[in-house]
Amino acid sequence: GSCLLNPPTTMFNCCLSEPETNSEEVAVRKDVRLNTNESERNDSPNSEGAQKRRPSIRTKQSEGYNSEIHEVYEHDKDHLEWLNMSLKHLWPEMSEAARAVAVGKVLPSIKAKLLAKGKGAIYDVKFSEFTLGSQPVVLGPIQVSRMPRGSVRVRVLLDYRSDMHVEMELDTSYGRWCFGMRDFRIVGEMVTRVRPHIPDSPGTGSVSVFFVDPPKVDFTFSGNMSFGNFPFVKEAIRHSVDSLIAEMFVLPNVATQHISLTDLKMYPLVFSSPVPVGILRVTLQETVLESKIVEVASEEKSPSKKKAGTGILSRMFSPFTKAFKGVLYAWEETEEFIERQVGAVIGVTTEPYMKWQLGQQVWMPDFKPGASFNFAMYDPEQHVKVSLWDRDLLSKDDLMGETTFQAVKAIFHSGERVPLIVPGEEDLSAGTFNAKIEFLVTSPGHNSSEGYLVVIRVREFLQGGSALKGKKLAMRAVFGDEQQITKAGAAMLDITETIPAKAMLKKIEENMNEAGVDEEAIQKVLDLESLRQCSFAINRSLHFVVANHEIEEGEVSLHLVDMDIVQQKKGKDKKESPRSPRSPRASEADEEVVGSMKISLKQLYEAEGLEIGGPFEFDAKELGKIDVKMHVHLSGLEPTSLETVNKMAVDEDKMAAEVEEILQEM
C-alpha cells in the first residue's frame, strides 16, 4: 500500500447522512435544511428543478422515532449545458495540462521502473502520442440531495466518449515497441458527497466519490497491443479493467478526500467501505424456462436449445449462413454434443444458469426453490440485475434474458412472475422467475425478531517499533461457513519518517558534527526507535447476517493475516490440476495467520448498546502485540413497508432512460 500521513480515521457512511456511530444513527429532526436560519421552501412540483421530499433509508418505522427527510432536486442534461459548454471550451487546455503532468511527473516514474526492470534491455521510454482528444466529459441528468448538517449529495450521469490517444514508445535491444490506448469510454452514475464539516474530526471536511453500480467501460488498443482488440483477448482485459475500477470506486468501495479547513491541507486519498444500510433477502420460489418449471425435486433440467448461428463454429462461417444453414445447424448440434461430453468428463454442467447481481455481489441459485441469499445494500440507488445464461464450454456463455430494477424497489416484485427479457427483443421472454424479496433496514443497537447484522469496522493496525515495517496485513472474519477479508492495510508515515522530521534530524547531526561531538554519542541522540510506530490504515467493514437462534452459541473468529503468504498460496493453487483441487495440509492451512481472537455473539448481545468498542489486542507471536482500532456491533434488521419504500425510492426515469440510450449506442 501507499504511505499515508495519518488522515482522519473517522469512518462514516458517505451514502447516508452521518458518521456510523450509534449516537448519530437515529435522526432527531423532521425538517432538514442546509442552514438552520433558512426558511422553508414550497417549490411547485411543476416548476423547473422541482423539489421532492423523501425519507432517508434510516427512517424508523416504529413509534418514538422522527423521520429524516432529504430534499431532492432533479435536472436534465439541458440544465447543465453551461457546465458542459465550459468543459468543451476548456478541454484543449486541459489536454495540454494533462500532457504536461504526464511528461513531467508520470513519465519519469514509469521510465525509472521500466529501465530498472529491463536490466539493460530497455534503453529509452517516451510518449509518442498523448492527447485527451476534442471530446470532453458530458454530465447530466443530475440529482442534488440536501442532507443534514449542510452536506450535499450529487448524483450525476457521467458520459465520457473520448477520442483520446495515449501511446508509449520503448527503445529496446529487440527493437522499437509502441503500445497504447485510444477511444476510451466510460458511462455510469457517479455520486459525489460533500461534507463541509465532520463532527468527529473538527476542522476537517471531505469529498467522497463512488459509482452506485459498475460503470460501462470500453476502449481500443493501439500500436503493438492491437492484438488486444480481438474479442476474446479484449474481453479478458476489459474484465481486468472493470475489476480494477470496481475495487476502487464502485460500492462498497468509496474514495474520500479529507481537507483541513484551517490550512486547506489535502490529506492523502482514503479508500474505504461503508456499513450496509440494509439487507435485501431473496428466496427463490420458482423459475420457468421455455414453459417448463425447473423443480429442485426433479432431476431433469429444462433444456435450452440454442438457435443455429450462435455458437463459435457458426460465427466462423457467418458469411455463408444462408447457403449452408443446414450445415451450420449440424455443426451446432455437433458442438453441443461435444460440449456435453467434455462437460461430463470434467464434471462441469452445460445447462443454463441464473445469476443475480447487486454491485460486486453475485449469487447463482441454480434454479433451486427455497434457495436464499442476503445481499448487502449500501445505497438505495443501487440496482439488482437478474440474468439467464446458456453455458458454453467452447465459446463465451450466451446471455438469454435479463431484467434490472432498483434495489430498494425490489420488494415490489416479491411474489410476482418477473420476465427475463431477451436482449434486443422487448416483447420476447426467455423465461420468468418468482421470488420472495424482503428489504430489511439495519438498526444499530436495537433488538429485532428478524435477526441481526454483526458488523466489524476495522480502522487501523498499530504497533510501537519497526517489527511490522514492510508487512502487508489484513483482517479476516469468519462466521460459520462464511468468511470475509479486508484489503491489506496501507502503511502510514511514522512521525520520524516525515520530510520535516528528516530535515531536522539531518541538521541536528550536522551541528553536532561541527561541534565535535563523538559519533557514538550522536547516534545515541538520534536513535528514535522508542518513538517509532508502525500503523496501517484499513478503513473497511466486514459483516454477517445472524439469525436470532445463533446468538446464544455463535461466535465470530477474527484473524490477522499476512497477505504476502495468501498471494503465494493462491499462486500455488493455480499450478495445481483443476481435477484435483488443492487441500491445504494441516501444517500450512493457517500459515498466513499471525494472530487471532474470537468474539462471542452472546457477549456482544449483552453489551450496552449491543456494541464493543475495544481496545482489541492481538498476540502476533514473533511479531509481538498488535493493537487494532475497530468497533463491533449488532444491528437489528427491521422490515420496511411498501409505502415507505415507495417514498424513499428515487424517481430515476430520466437518468435510466439516458443510460439505456447510451448503452445501446455502445
N, C-alpha and C positions, 0 to 999 in steps of 0.2 A: 504494500500500500504506500501511498504518498505520505510525506511528512506533513503534519498539521501542527499549527501553533495554537493549541488549546482554544478552539472556538467554543461558544456557549454550548453546554451539553444538554440544554432543555429539550426533551422530546415532546413534540406536540403533533396532533393530527392535523396536518395542513389542509385536509379535505373538509374539516369541520371548522369549529369556531374558536376553540380554546385549547390550552395545553392539556395533555392527558393526565390530569390529577383528579382524584375523586372529588375534591372540594370544588372543582370547576366543571365537573361533568354535568351537573344539574343546572340548567338555565334558570335564572331568577327574575328575568324581565320579560314581560309580554311584548313590549314595543322596543324594537332595536333601531337606533338611529346612528348616523355617522358622528353626530355631536349631540351631547345632552341638551344643548341650548337650541337645537334645531326644531323648528315647528313641524308638525306632521303634514305630510303631503297627501293630497287626494287626487292623484292623477286619473284622468279619464281613461278607461280601457281602450278607447278608440283613438287616443292621441298617440303621437309618434313616441316610440320608446316607452309605451305604457308600462306602469309599474305593476308587478304581480307580487303577491304576498303568499309565501308558502312556509309551513312549519319545517324546522330542521329535522333531520333524521333522528336527532337526540330527543325530540319531544316525547315525553312520557304519557302513557295512556291512562294511568291510574289517577285517582283524585289526589290532590295535595301538590301536584306539580304544575308549574306555569309553563306556558308554551314559549318556545324560542322561535321567533319569526324572522325570516330572511326576505329582504326586498329584492326583487329580481327585475332588471331592465333588459330588454331584448332589442337588438338592432340587426338589420340585414347588412349585406356587404355594401350597399349603396351609402349607408351612413358612415362607413369607414373610407369613403372614396378619397377624402383629404389625406388620410394616412397612407393609403396605398399609392396615391399620386406622389406623395413626398418620398416614399421608398423608391419609386421608379425614378424620380429625379435624382436622388442621392446615390442610386445603385452603382453608376460608373465610378464615382469617387470611393464608395465603399469597397468596390472590387480592387481599386488601386491600394487602398489602405490594407485590405486583407493580403494582397501580394507583398506589401512592404513587411508586414508582420511575419508572413510565411518565409520570406527570403532572409529577413534579419534575425528572426527568433527561432522558427521551427527548423529551417534547413540546416543550420549549424549543428543542432542536436541530432537530427537524423543522420547527417554526414558523419559525425563523430562515432555514432553507434555502428553504422554500416562499415566504415573503414576499420574499426576495431574488430568486428566480427569477420570481415573479409580476409584479415590476416595477409595483406599484400595483394590479394586477388582483385580488390576494388581500388581504382586509382582516383576517381572523382565522382561526385554526386551533385546534381543541379536540377532545377526546374526547367524543362524545355517548354512547358506551357503552364500558365497559371492565370485563369480568368474566371470570375463568377458569372460571366455572360451578361446579357442585357435583360434577362427576365428576373425581376425581383420576387421576393416573398409576397403572397397575396393573403390578406387577413379578412375574415368575416364569413358568415354571420358571427355575432358576438353576444354574449350574455354577461351582465355585470351584476353581482350579488353583493348587497351591503350586509356585512357581517358585524357581530358585536365588537366593541372596543375599537371602532374605527378601522377595522380591517376590511379588505375588499377582495373578492374572488372574481377573476375574469376568465371566462371560458370562451375560447375563440377557435374557429376552424382555421388551421394553418395549411396553406396550399403552396408548395414550392416546386414549380415545374421548370427547373432551370435549364439553361443551355451552357452551363459551366463546363470547363475543361481543365483539368489539372493533370499534368504528366511529368514524371521524373525521368531523368536520363542518367544511366550509370555507365562509366567507362571501366571495363574490367579486362582481365587477361584473356577472357573468352570473347571479347568484342564489346560493342556498344549495345546496351539494352535500354528499351523505353517501356514504361508501364504507367498506366493512369486510369482515370475515370472521367466520364463526361455524361451530360444529360441526367444529372442526379435529380430525383424527385421524391418528395415525402408529403403525405397527406394524412392529417389526423387532428383530433380535437385536443388542443393543449389548454391546460389550466394554469393560471398564474395566481398565486395567493400572496397578497401584500399585507404584511403586519408591521405597522409603524412602531409598535411598542410591544415587547414581550414581558409580561408581568414577572416571570421568574428570573429574567435577566435584565434588570433596569438599565436603561441607556442603550438598549440594543433593539434593532428592528430586523426584519428578514423578508426575503422574497423567495417563495418556493415555486418550482416549476415541475410539472409532470404531465404525461398523457393519460387520459382516462382509460383508453383502450389502445392496444398496439397499433401504431400508425402503419400505413401502407408505404412501402419503400421500393423504389426501382432505380436502376442506373445501367450504364453501358460501359464496358471496359474498352480501353484503347491501347495502342502500341503492342508490345509483345504479350500483353494479357488479353488480347482479343479472343483467344480460345475460351476465355471465361464467359463469353456470350452464348456459347452453346447451351441449350435449355437445361440439360442435366447438371452441367457444371455451375451455371448461374443460379440454379435453384438451391444448390448446396451452399454457395457463397452468400446468397441473399438470406438464407436461413441463419447463417452465422451473424450477418449484419443485424437482422431482426432481433436475434438473441442479445447482441451487444447493446442495442438501443433499449430493449426491454429491461435488461439488468440495471440500467442507469436511470431511465426516465419514465417507465411505464409502471403504473400502480401494481404492487405496493411499493415500488421504488420511487423516491422523491429526491430531487436535488434542491438544496436550500442554501442560499447565500445570506449569511448574517452580516450586519453592518453596525459598527459602533456609531452611535449618534453624537457622541461627544467630540470625536476627532475624525469622523467619517471613514474610519479604518475598515477595510474589507477583510473579513476573516476568510480562511480557506473554505472552498466549497464543501458542503457536507452532504453525503448520500445516506438516506435513512429510510425506514419503513414505518408507516403509521400503524396504530392498533385498529383492527377491524371495527367498523361501526355496526355491523350486523352479520347474521348468518343466513344464507339462502339454502334452505334444506329441500332437496329434490328427491322424491321417491318415485321411481318409475313403476307405472301400473300396467301399461300395455303399449306395444309397438306393432304397427301394421305396415307390412311391406308388400306391395303389389297384391293387395286384397287378402293377404294371408297373415293371421295373427301369430306372432312369434311367442311361444309359451316356453317358460323355463322347464316346465314339466315334460315337454316333448323333446325328444332327441333330434327330431327333424327341424331343420332351419330353412327359412324361406329362401329359395334360390332366387338369384337376381341376375338374369341374363344381361350381358352387355350387348349393345347394338353393334352390328357389324360396322367396322370402320373406326373403332375407338381404341383398339389395342396398339401395341408398339409395331407389330408387323404390318397392320393396315396403314399406319401412318407412314411407313416407309414406302408403301405403294399408293399413297393417296392420289397422285395424278391420274392413276388408271382405275379409280374406284368404279366408275360406271361400266367400263369394259370388262372388268374382272370381279364384279360384285360377288358372284358365286364362289370364285376362288378365294376372295378375301374372307367371306363368311366361313369357308372351310379352314382357312388359316386361323381365324378367331377361335373356332371350335378346337383346333389342334393346340392353340396357345392355352386355352382354358384347361384342356386335358393335361398338358404338360405342367401347368401351374398347380393343378390339384395333386398330381403325382409327386411333384417336388415338395409341395406343402406337406403331404403325408409322410414323406421320408424325413424331413427336418422337423416335423411336428408343429407346423405353422398352418393355421386355418386360412382358407381363401374366401371365406364367407364375408358378406357385407358387415360393416360395424358402424356403431353410432358414437359420436364424440360431442360432449358438452364442454364448453369453454367459457370461463369468466376470467378475463385478464390472462395471467400465466397459469391458472389452474385448469387442468384438463381431467375430465372423467370419461371413461369408456365403459359403460354399464353392460355391454354385451347382451342387450335385449332382455335382461333378467327382471321379470316383475318382482317388485319388492326390494330391488337393489336401491340403496340410498347413498347420498353424498352431501356433505356440508361444504358449501362454497363460502369462503370468507369474502365479505364485501367491504371495500374500503371507501367507496364513494357511491352515492345514489345515482350517479350518471353513468356508471359502468354498464356494459351490455353483456348479455348471455347469448352465445351463439351455439345452436344445435345443428349438427350436420350429419349426413348419412354418406358413407363412403363404400366404394367397391374395392376390395383389397386385391392388388395385383402383385405378383412376385417378379414378373419380367419387365414391368414398367411402373410409372408413377401411379399411385392409387387414384381412382376417378371419383370426383365429387358427384354424387347422385342427387342430393337435395339438401336444403338448408333453410333455417329461419333464424332471425335475430330480433331480440326485444330488450328493452331497458330492464336492468336487473331489478330495480325497485318495483317495476310493474309486472314482474314475472308471476306474482300470485294471481293476477287477473286471468292467467291461463291455467290455473290449477283445476284439474278435473275435466279440462276440455280436450278435444281431439285437435291437436295442432298440426297443420300440414307442413311437410318438408318440401319446399318448392324447388323444382328442377331449375338449375341456373339458366337464365335466358328464356325461361318458359313460365310466365307468371300464372298461367291457368293450369299448369301441369304439376301434379304432386308425385313424388317418389314414394310417399308413404306418410303415415301420421304417428304421433306418439301421444300418450295420455299419462300425465304425471301429477302427483300431489306436490304442490310447491308452497312452502311456508317461508315467510320472512320474519326472522327473529332479531329484534334490536338488542344490542348489548347495553346492559345497565350496571356499570361498575358499583360494587359494594352493596348490591341488592339481591335478595333471595328470589328464586324463581322455581316454579314447578315444572318448567320446560327444560331445565338443565342449565349448564353454565359454560362460559368460555374462560379457561385458565390462560392468563396472559403473562409471559415472561418478557419484560422490556429490559434489554441489555444495553447499557450506555458505554461502559468503559472498563478496561482491564488496567490495573495499577500495580507496580512493584518498585520498591526502592532499589537502587543499584543498577547494574547493567546486565544482569543474568538473562533478561528477555530480549536484549537488543538483537535485531535481525530475525526474530521469531515471527511466524505467521500463525497466530492463534485465533480460534473461532469458538463459539458456543454451540453445542449440540444438545437438544432437548428430546427426550424420549418418553412417550406415554403409550403403554400397551404395544401395539404393532406399528404405531406411527412414530415418525421422527422428523425433526426439522433442524436446520443448521443455519447459522448466520454466515455472512461473508467474513473473510479474515479481517482482523482489525487493522485500521490504518494507523501507523506509528505517528505519534505526535512529538514535536520537538521538545526536548528537555530544555529547561531554562539555561543550562550551561552550554547548550549547543546553538543558541541563537546568535545571530551575527553581532549584535551589540555586546553580548557576553564574551564572545571570542575576541573581539577587538579590544575589550577592556583587559582581558587576561593577557593578551599579547603585549599591551602597553605596560602592564604591571611587570611582566617578565623582563622587558627591555629596561625599565627603570631600575629593577633590582640588579641586573647585569652591570649597568653603568655604575651603580653604587658599590660594586664589588662584592655582592652577597654570594656566599658559597652556593654552588649549583645544587647540591643536595638539599639545602635549605629552601632554595627557590622552588624545587619540585614538590617539597613538602607543603609549602604555602599554596601552591597552585593545584594541589590534589583536592578535587571537589567531589570525589567518589561518594562521600556521605550525603551530598546534596542531589546527586543524580537520581532520576526516577524514570523508569520505562512506563509509558502509558500508551494504550491503543484505543482509538475511538471505534465503537461498534455501531451504536445508534440503530439497533434492529429489534423487532418484536417477533416473538415466537408464540404460538397459541395452539390450543387443542380444545375441541368440544367435549364436555364431560357430562355424562348422564347423572341424575341425582343418586342412583344406587351405587355409583362408582366413588362417591365422595368418602364413604366410610373407610375403605381399604386402599383406595387408589393413591398413587404417588407418581411424581414427575422426576425423572433422572436427568441431571444436568452434567454435561461433560465438557471440560476444556480440551480441545483437540488441536493437534499440530497439523495445519493444512498442507505442509510440505509432504508429510508422510501420507496423508489422504490422497494427494495427487499421485504420489509414487505407486500406491496400491491400485489406483484407477488405471495407471499405465500398464501394470502387470495384468489386470483383468482383461484389458483389450487384447493382449497377446495370447490369452487362453482360447481354446476352441469353443465356439458357441454351443456345441453339442454337449460339452462337459463343463457347465458353469463352475466357476471357481468358488469354493467354500473356504473361507479363512481358517487356517489351523488355529487351534486354541492358543498357541504361543504368540500368534500375530493378530488375532482377532481385534484386540483393543490396543495395539501398539501405538496408535496415534493419540490415545487418551493420556493427557498429562495430569489431570485432576478431575475428581467427581464429587457430587453431593446429591442427596435426594430431598425432595420437598413433599411432605405428606399433605394430601388434599384435605384431610380432616383437620390438621393443624391450621391450614390456610382458611378453611371454612369457619373455624372457631376464633380466628384472629379478629381484632377490632377492624371493622370496615372491610372485612374479607380480603385483607392485604398484608403483605410482609415486605417491609422496605429495606431490610438488611440491618447491619452490614453482613456481607457474604464473603467468606474467605475460603479459597480452595488450596488444598495441600498438593502442590505440583511436584512432590518428590524431590528429585535432584535440582529442580528449578526453584524450589523454595515456596513460600507462601505468596499467593496472588490474590489481591483484593479485587472484587468485582462490584462495580456500581450497577445494580439492577433492582428492579421492582417487580414483585409477583403479586397478582391479584385475581380474584374471581369476579366475573361479570355475569349477572343473571341474564338469561335470554327471554325477552318479552315478546309475545306475539303482537303483530301490528295489524290493525284493521284495514279493510279495503278503503274505507273512507279517508283515513289518514294517509295511506299510500297515495291515493289519488290527489290529495292536496300537496304532498311533498314532491311528487314526481315532476320532472321538468318537461315543459312543452317544447319538444325538440323537433317539431315538424320542419321548420325552416332549415336547421342545421343538418338533419337527417337527409332531407331531400337534396341538399347541396353536396353532401358527402357521397350519396348514391350516384349522383350525376357525374361527379369527378371520377369515382372508381370505375364506372362503366367506360369512361374515356381511356382509362389506363389499361 
